[in-house]
Amino acid sequence: MKWQEVRLNHPNRWLLVEAAQAHTEADQRILDDLVVLDTYKDSVVAMRDYTRMHRQCPDRELYVLHTSREEIEVEERRWLGFRIGA
């Protein structure tokens, strides 16, 4: 489902969504097709469910978004990690 359609179907709600199709352009993650997993009135509950689901399935591309946003802006960041050996 496209973001504009999601907004029409779930006005003024927090959503837990999964990107069914997405790509990256100029450090921005473009969410082409979304699946709404759940809706919420409260962002805290939405983030709690996101955290639980992300721990269970870390490979899924999950987001918590509010439908008051006309456009989705997700900045993609690349993290470098270091391991310190003993």
Backbone torsions as a table, in degrees:
resi	resn	phi	psi	omega
1	MET	NA	138.2	177.5
2	LYS	-76.8	155.4	-176.1
3	TRP	-57.7	-42.1	-178.8
4	GLN	-63.2	-37.1	176.8
5	GLU	-68.4	-40.6	176.8
6	VAL	-58.9	-45.5	-179.4
7	ARG	-61.4	-40.6	179.6
8	LEU	-66.8	-38.2	-178.3
9	ASN	-78.3	-21.6	-176.0
10	HIS	-136.5	65.9	-176.6
11	PRO	-66.8	139.1	174.0
12	ASN	53.8	48.3	-179.0
13	ARG	-132.7	152.4	167.7
14	TRP	-84.9	140.0	-177.6
15	LEU	-129.4	144.0	165.4
16	LEU	-101.7	116.4	-176.1
17	VAL	-124.9	158.0	173.3
18	GLU	-120.8	137.5	176.5
19	ALA	-79.5	111.8	176.3
20	ALA	-77.7	-34.9	174.3
21	GLN	-140.9	135.0	179.7
22	ALA	-157.0	158.7	175.7
23	HIS	-150.7	170.0	-178.1
24	THR	-113.7	134.2	173.7
25	GLU	-135.6	120.4	175.3
26	ALA	48.8	53.0	177.9
27	ASP	64.7	15.0	174.9
28	GLN	-113.4	133.1	175.8
29	ARG	-87.0	119.3	-179.4
30	ILE	-98.6	118.2	-178.3
31	LEU	-95.2	98.8	-174.1
32	ASP	-75.8	-38.9	-175.9
33	ASP	-142.6	128.1	-175.3
34	LEU	-117.9	149.8	171.5
35	VAL	-117.8	122.8	177.8
36	VAL	-81.3	118.6	-179.5
37	LEU	-90.2	-35.1	178.3
38	ASP	-164.8	160.8	178.4
39	THR	-122.2	153.1	-174.0
40	TYR	-145.6	152.8	169.5
41	LYS	-90.9	-21.7	-170.3
42	ASP	-121.1	126.9	-179.4
43	SER	-67.3	-31.0	-179.0
44	VAL	-64.5	-43.1	178.4
45	VAL	-66.5	-40.3	178.2
46	ALA	-61.2	-44.2	179.9
47	MET	-68.1	-34.7	177.0
48	ARG	-62.3	-45.4	178.9
49	ASP	-66.4	-38.8	176.2
50	TYR	-58.5	-47.8	-178.3
51	THR	-61.0	-45.4	179.2
52	ARG	-60.8	-48.0	-177.8
53	MET	-67.5	-38.3	179.5
54	HIS	-64.8	-37.6	176.9
55	ARG	-64.8	-37.4	-179.2
56	GLN	-73.6	-36.7	-174.7
57	CYS	-137.4	74.9	-174.9
58	PRO	-65.8	-15.2	-179.2
59	ASP	-83.9	-10.7	179.4
60	ARG	-79.2	143.3	-179.2
61	GLU	-93.5	92.9	-173.9
62	LEU	-107.9	148.9	178.9
63	TYR	-143.9	149.7	168.1
64	VAL	-109.8	122.0	-176.2
65	LEU	-134.3	153.6	174.2
66	HIS	-108.5	137.5	-175.0
67	THR	-74.9	-1.6	173.4
68	SER	-72.3	-16.7	178.1
69	ARG	-76.3	124.4	178.9
70	GLU	-70.8	-36.1	179.7
71	GLU	-128.0	151.3	175.4
72	ILE	-94.9	126.6	176.1
73	GLU	-123.0	109.8	180.0
74	VAL	-122.6	111.3	177.9
75	GLU	-81.5	128.2	179.2
76	GLU	-91.4	127.0	179.7
77	ARG	-117.8	137.2	175.8
78	ARG	-100.6	127.4	-177.9
79	TRP	-106.3	134.8	173.1
80	LEU	-104.3	132.5	-179.7
81	GLY	-117.9	154.3	179.2
82	PHE	-126.4	139.0	174.5
83	ARG	-109.2	135.1	178.0
84	ILE	-104.5	118.1	179.7
85	GLY	-85.8	153.7	180.0
86	ALA	-87.2	NA	NA
